[in-house]
């Protein structure tokens, strides 16, 4: 059995996140002391996760919770709650992954339909954008080439002047 229905009692020494119940329920739920369980008012309600501890002083059919946990569940002392064994992490991850995979699969199918419908239009836009980009690159490359040419010309003149100066000095010294 994965779940039991129990009545809520407020703990005398409250400790948030911990529940006490009769030890017979541990075997019914298939859990050990210290394992986590989910407590909720019903299947549609969001569960609260607490660690369970066995206590022979707790009457059968009851679960003792802190006032904070009772409020988080949305219950009141004396009301009935459903206590469910929390699946292991691997199972929760597997279930979440399967759910996500289904959503992705559905989204991919929708995206494929949209792409099929808009592919010709998108191709035209891509071609136009690529042409514009090519023109800009060509223009930028030609400007860069001009600047490099100008820089090279200035560098050449500077080197030639320096070379002439060195030649004159060497001739004057007549080595």
C-alpha positions in Angstrom: 0.0 0.0 0.0 1.4 3.4 -1.0 -0.9 5.6 1.0 -3.0 5.7 4.1 -5.7 8.2 5.4 -5.0 9.5 8.9 -6.4 12.2 11.2 -4.2 15.1 12.0 -3.1 15.9 15.6 -0.9 18.7 16.7 2.5 17.6 18.2 3.2 18.5 21.8 6.8 19.2 21.0 6.5 20.6 17.4 9.3 20.3 15.0 8.7 21.5 11.5 9.3 18.9 8.7 8.9 15.9 11.1 5.8 13.8 11.6 5.1 11.1 14.2 2.8 8.2 13.5 2.2 4.7 14.9 4.9 2.2 13.9 2.5 -0.1 12.2 2.1 2.4 9.4 5.8 2.2 8.4 5.4 -1.3 7.1 2.0 -0.5 5.4 3.7 2.4 3.6 6.8 0.4 2.8 9.1 2.9 4.5 11.7 3.1 7.2 11.9 5.6 10.1 13.3 8.9 8.8 12.1 8.4 5.2 10.1 11.2 3.6 6.4 11.0 2.9 4.0 13.4 1.2 1.0 14.6 3.1 -2.0 16.3 1.4 -5.7 16.8 1.7 -6.3 15.0 -1.6 -4.8 14.2 -5.0 -5.3 17.7 -6.5 -3.8 19.5 -3.4 -0.1 20.2 -3.3 1.6 17.9 -0.9 3.9 18.8 2.0 7.0 16.6 2.4 8.0 15.5 6.0 10.3 12.9 7.5 8.4 10.2 9.4 9.3 8.8 12.8 7.6 5.9 14.5 6.0 6.5 17.9 3.9 3.9 19.8 2.3 6.6 21.8 0.5 8.0 18.7 -2.9 6.3 18.3 -3.5 4.2 15.2 -5.3 6.2 12.6 -3.6 9.5 13.6 -0.5 11.5 12.5 1.1 14.2 14.6 2.5 17.3 12.9 3.8 20.7 13.8 1.4 23.7 13.5 3.5 25.0 10.6 3.1 21.7 8.6 -0.6 21.6 9.4 -1.0 25.1 8.0 1.1 24.3 5.0 -1.1 21.4 4.1 -4.2 23.6 4.6 -5.6 21.3 7.2 -6.8 21.7 10.8 -6.3 19.4 13.8 -8.9 16.6 13.5 -9.1 16.7 9.7 -8.1 13.7 7.5 -5.1 13.8 5.3 -3.6 11.3 2.9 -0.1 10.1 3.7 1.8 8.8 0.7 5.1 7.1 0.4 7.4 9.5 -1.5 8.9 7.8 -4.6 12.7 7.5 -4.7 14.6 10.3 -6.4 15.4 8.2 -9.4 11.7 7.5 -10.0 10.8 11.2 -9.6 13.5 12.2 -12.0 12.5 9.5 -14.5 8.8 10.6 -14.3 9.8 14.3 -14.7 12.0 13.4 -17.7 9.3 11.5 -19.4 6.8 14.4 -18.9 9.3 16.9 -20.2 10.1 14.6 -23.2 6.4 14.5 -24.1 6.2 18.3 -23.9 9.3 18.7 -26.0 8.0 16.2 -28.6 4.7 18.1 -28.8 6.5 21.5 -29.1 8.8 20.1 -31.8 5.9 18.9 -33.8 4.3 22.3 -33.6 7.6 24.0 -34.5 8.0 21.7 -37.5 4.6 22.7 -38.8 5.4 26.4 -38.4 8.7 25.9 -40.1 7.1 24.1 -43.1 4.6 26.9 -43.5 7.2 29.7 -43.2 10.2 28.1 -44.8 9.9 29.8 -48.3 9.4 33.2 -46.7 12.2 32.7 -44.3 14.5 31.6 -47.1 13.8 34.8 -49.0 14.6 36.9 -45.9 17.8 35.0 -45.2 18.9 35.5 -48.8 18.2 39.2 -48.6 20.0 39.5 -45.3 22.9 37.6 -46.6 23.2 39.8 -49.7 23.2 42.9 -47.5 25.7 41.4 -45.2 28.0 40.5 -48.1 27.8 44.1 -49.4 28.7 45.5 -46.0 31.6 43.1 -45.7 32.9 44.0 -49.2 32.6 47.7 -48.4 34.4 47.3 -45.1 37.2 45.1 -46.6 37.8 47.7 -49.3 38.0 50.5 -46.7 40.4 48.4 -44.7 42.6 47.7 -47.8 42.8 51.5 -48.5 43.9 52.2 -45.0 46.5 49.5 -45.1 47.7 50.8 -48.4 48.0 54.3 -47.0 49.8 53.1 -43.9 52.2 51.0 -46.0 53.0 54.0 -48.3 53.8 56.2 -45.3 55.9 53.5 -43.7 57.8 53.0 -47.1 58.5 56.7 -47.3 59.8 56.8 -43.8 62.1 53.8 -44.3 63.4 55.4 -47.5 64.2 58.7 -45.8 65.9 56.9 -42.9 67.9 54.8 -45.4 69.1 57.9 -47.3 70.1 59.6 -44.0 72.1 56.6 -42.9 73.8 56.4 -46.4 74.8 60.1 -46.2 76.2 59.7 -42.8 78.2 56.7 -43.8 79.6 58.5 -46.9 80.6 61.5 -44.8 82.6 59.3 -42.5 84.0 57.4 -45.4 84.7 54.2 -43.8 
